[in-house]
Amino acid sequence: MHYHKYYPVDVVNGPGTRASLFVSGCVHQCPGCYNQSTWRLDGGKAFDSAMSDRIIHDLNDGRIKRRGLTLSGGDPLHPANVPQVLALVKRVRAECPGKDIWCWTGYRLEELDEAQWQLAALLDVLVDGRFEQTLADPGLLWRGSSNQQVHQIAQLTRSVPLRNML
């Protein structure tokens, strides 16, 4: 996996102060996307254990209290990204108690395959759907266009048996 940018302190991409990772690779390539530079899978820098360690360190750094981790891109749920993003999310869950994890993807919930659902089930919030320029609305909270949805994953997995989602 490659990543385009990492922000150790971010107050724009989710609630509160966060660490944000923008991965590379997006098959959706939505017209009007504000992050076109992240579309190529091999763009940016290789994601390695040192970057994973840095994210964990930053999330646990008490000097700047971070509410959680934001995953965006590109697309964290691109099939080529899922294994490493899943490993990172599992580390955050194990090593950063109390931190929430938000993720933006162009895939809709009903389009997710089994591997993508294994990752999605560990998130707190998933914002799904392709950016639609004709539905763009700067007044929307956490979304660029009105077709996108903000899902509270814990609530969703309680109301729909997880087996049905896989």
DODO-215992 format. One record per residue (C-alpha): x, y, z; residue number from 1. Coordinates in pm, whole numbers, plus 32768, in hexadecimal, padded with zeros to 4 digits. Layout:
REC    px    py    pz    n
REC     X     Y     Z  NUM
...
***
This chain:
REC    px    py    pz    n
REC  8000  8000  8000    1
REC  806A  8164  7FC3    2
REC  7FF5  82A0  806C    3
REC  7FE1  83FE  7FE6    4
REC  7FEB  84CA  8126    5
REC  7FEB  84A2  829E    6
REC  7F79  85B9  8385    7
REC  7FDA  8576  84EF    8
REC  7EF6  8693  855D    9
REC  7DB5  86CE  849A   10
REC  7C7B  8788  8502   11
REC  7BC1  8777  83B4   12
REC  7B8D  8607  835F   13
REC  7AAB  8591  8476   14
REC  7A49  860C  85CF   15
REC  7B4E  8691  86BD   16
REC  7CC4  8688  8692   17
REC  7D2F  8554  85CF   18
REC  7E46  84A6  8516   19
REC  7DEA  847E  83A5   20
REC  7E78  8391  82A2   21
REC  7E2B  83C4  8131   22
REC  7E74  827F  8079   23
REC  7EBC  8260  7F06   24
REC  7DDC  81AF  7E0F   25
REC  7C78  81ED  7DA1   26
REC  7BB5  813C  7C8F   27
REC  7A8E  822C  7CA3   28
REC  7B42  8361  7C1D   29
REC  7A15  843E  7C5A   30
REC  79FC  8577  7B82   31
REC  7A39  86A4  7C62   32
REC  7AFB  85DE  7D67   33
REC  7BD0  86C9  7E3A   34
REC  7CDB  85BF  7E69   35
REC  7D2A  8546  7D08   36
REC  7E9B  852D  7D5A   37
REC  7E4C  83F8  7E2F   38
REC  7DAB  8328  7D1B   39
REC  7EDD  8260  7CAE   40
REC  7F25  812B  7D82   41
REC  809C  8160  7D66   42
REC  808F  82D6  7DAD   43
REC  8129  836F  7EE2   44
REC  8204  82AD  7FD4   45
REC  8207  8140  8036   46
REC  814E  80FF  817B   47
REC  8235  803F  8263   48
REC  8253  7FD5  83CE   49
REC  8300  811E  8426   50
REC  81D0  81E3  83B0   51
REC  80E7  80F9  846A   52
REC  81BB  8127  85A4   53
REC  81B1  82A1  8578   54
REC  8035  82A4  8562   55
REC  8017  81D2  869E   56
REC  8112  82B4  8751   57
REC  805C  83F0  86E4   58
REC  7F09  8369  8752   59
REC  7F9A  8319  88AA   60
REC  805F  845D  88CF   61
REC  7FC8  8510  89FA   62
REC  805A  8662  899C   63
REC  7F58  8686  8885   64
REC  7E1F  85C8  88DE   65
REC  7D8E  852B  87A7   66
REC  7C2E  84A2  879C   67
REC  7C82  83A1  8693   68
REC  7CF5  833C  853A   69
REC  7C68  83A5  83EB   70
REC  7C9C  82CC  82B7   71
REC  7C5F  836C  8165   72
REC  7D05  837E  8017   73
REC  7CFA  8303  7F08   74
REC  7C28  81F0  7F9D   75
REC  7C85  8128  80D4   76
REC  7B93  8018  8063   77
REC  7C39  7FEB  7F0F   78
REC  7C76  7E71  7F05   79
REC  7DEF  7EA4  7EED   80
REC  7DEB  7F7B  802A   81
REC  7D09  7EA6  8105   82
REC  7E11  7DBA  8197   83
REC  7EF7  7ECE  8217   84
REC  7DDC  7FB5  8281   85
REC  7D3F  7E91  833D   86
REC  7E8B  7E4D  83EE   87
REC  7EA7  7FBD  844E   88
REC  7D41  7FC9  84D0   89
REC  7D7D  7E90  85A0   90
REC  7EB5  7F32  8634   91
REC  7DF7  806F  8689   92
REC  7CE6  7FA1  8733   93
REC  7DE9  7EDC  87FA   94
REC  7EE2  7FF0  884F   95
REC  7E17  8132  885C   96
REC  7CF2  80FB  8946   97
REC  7BD7  81F2  892B   98
REC  7C37  8277  87D3   99
REC  7B2C  827C  86C6  100
REC  7B69  8225  8559  101
REC  7ABE  82D6  8439  102
REC  7ADD  826B  82CE  103
REC  7A6F  8300  8181  104
REC  7A34  821C  8056  105
REC  7998  8236  7EFE  106
REC  78FF  80DC  7F28  107
REC  779A  80C0  7FA8  108
REC  7756  7FD2  80CA  109
REC  769A  7EE4  7FE6  110
REC  77C9  7ED2  7EFB  111
REC  78C2  7E5D  8003  112
REC  795A  7D05  7FE0  113
REC  79B3  7C23  8107  114
REC  7B12  7CB2  8138  115
REC  7A92  7E18  812E  116
REC  7984  7DBF  822E  117
REC  7A85  7D29  8319  118
REC  7B2C  7E7E  8319  119
REC  79EB  7F4A  8321  120
REC  7969  7E88  844E  121
REC  7A8E  7F0F  851D  122
REC  7A46  807C  84CD  123
REC  7977  816D  8599  124
REC  7900  823B  8472  125
REC  78FF  81F4  82FD  126
REC  78A6  8304  8204  127
REC  784B  8250  80C5  128
REC  77F8  82A1  7F5E  129
REC  789C  833F  7E33  130
REC  78B6  84B8  7E24  131
REC  77AA  8539  7D34  132
REC  77FF  8694  7CB8  133
REC  7693  86DE  7C5E  134
REC  7630  8690  7DC6  135
REC  774F  874F  7E67  136
REC  76ED  881E  7F95  137
REC  77F1  88D7  8068  138
REC  76F4  88E9  8184  139
REC  76F5  8771  81C1  140
REC  77A9  86F2  82F5  141
REC  78BA  85F0  82A7  142
REC  7841  85BD  8141  143
REC  7885  8666  7FF6  144
REC  7743  8606  7F44  145
REC  75E6  85B1  7FBE  146
REC  75EC  844A  7F3D  147
REC  76FF  83F1  8034  148
REC  7697  8361  8183  149
REC  7732  836C  82DE  150
REC  770E  8216  8385  151
REC  7741  81D4  84F7  152
REC  77D0  8077  84CE  153
REC  7794  8001  8635  154
REC  7623  8057  8615  155
REC  7612  7FB0  84C2  156
REC  76B4  7E6C  8534  157
REC  75C6  7E59  865E  158
REC  7492  7E85  8580  159
REC  7505  7D9A  8468  160
REC  75AC  7C52  84C4  161
REC  7718  7C63  8458  162
REC  76F8  7B1A  839B  163
REC  75F9  7BC0  82B3  164
REC  76F7  7CCF  8263  165
REC  7805  7BD6  8201  166
***
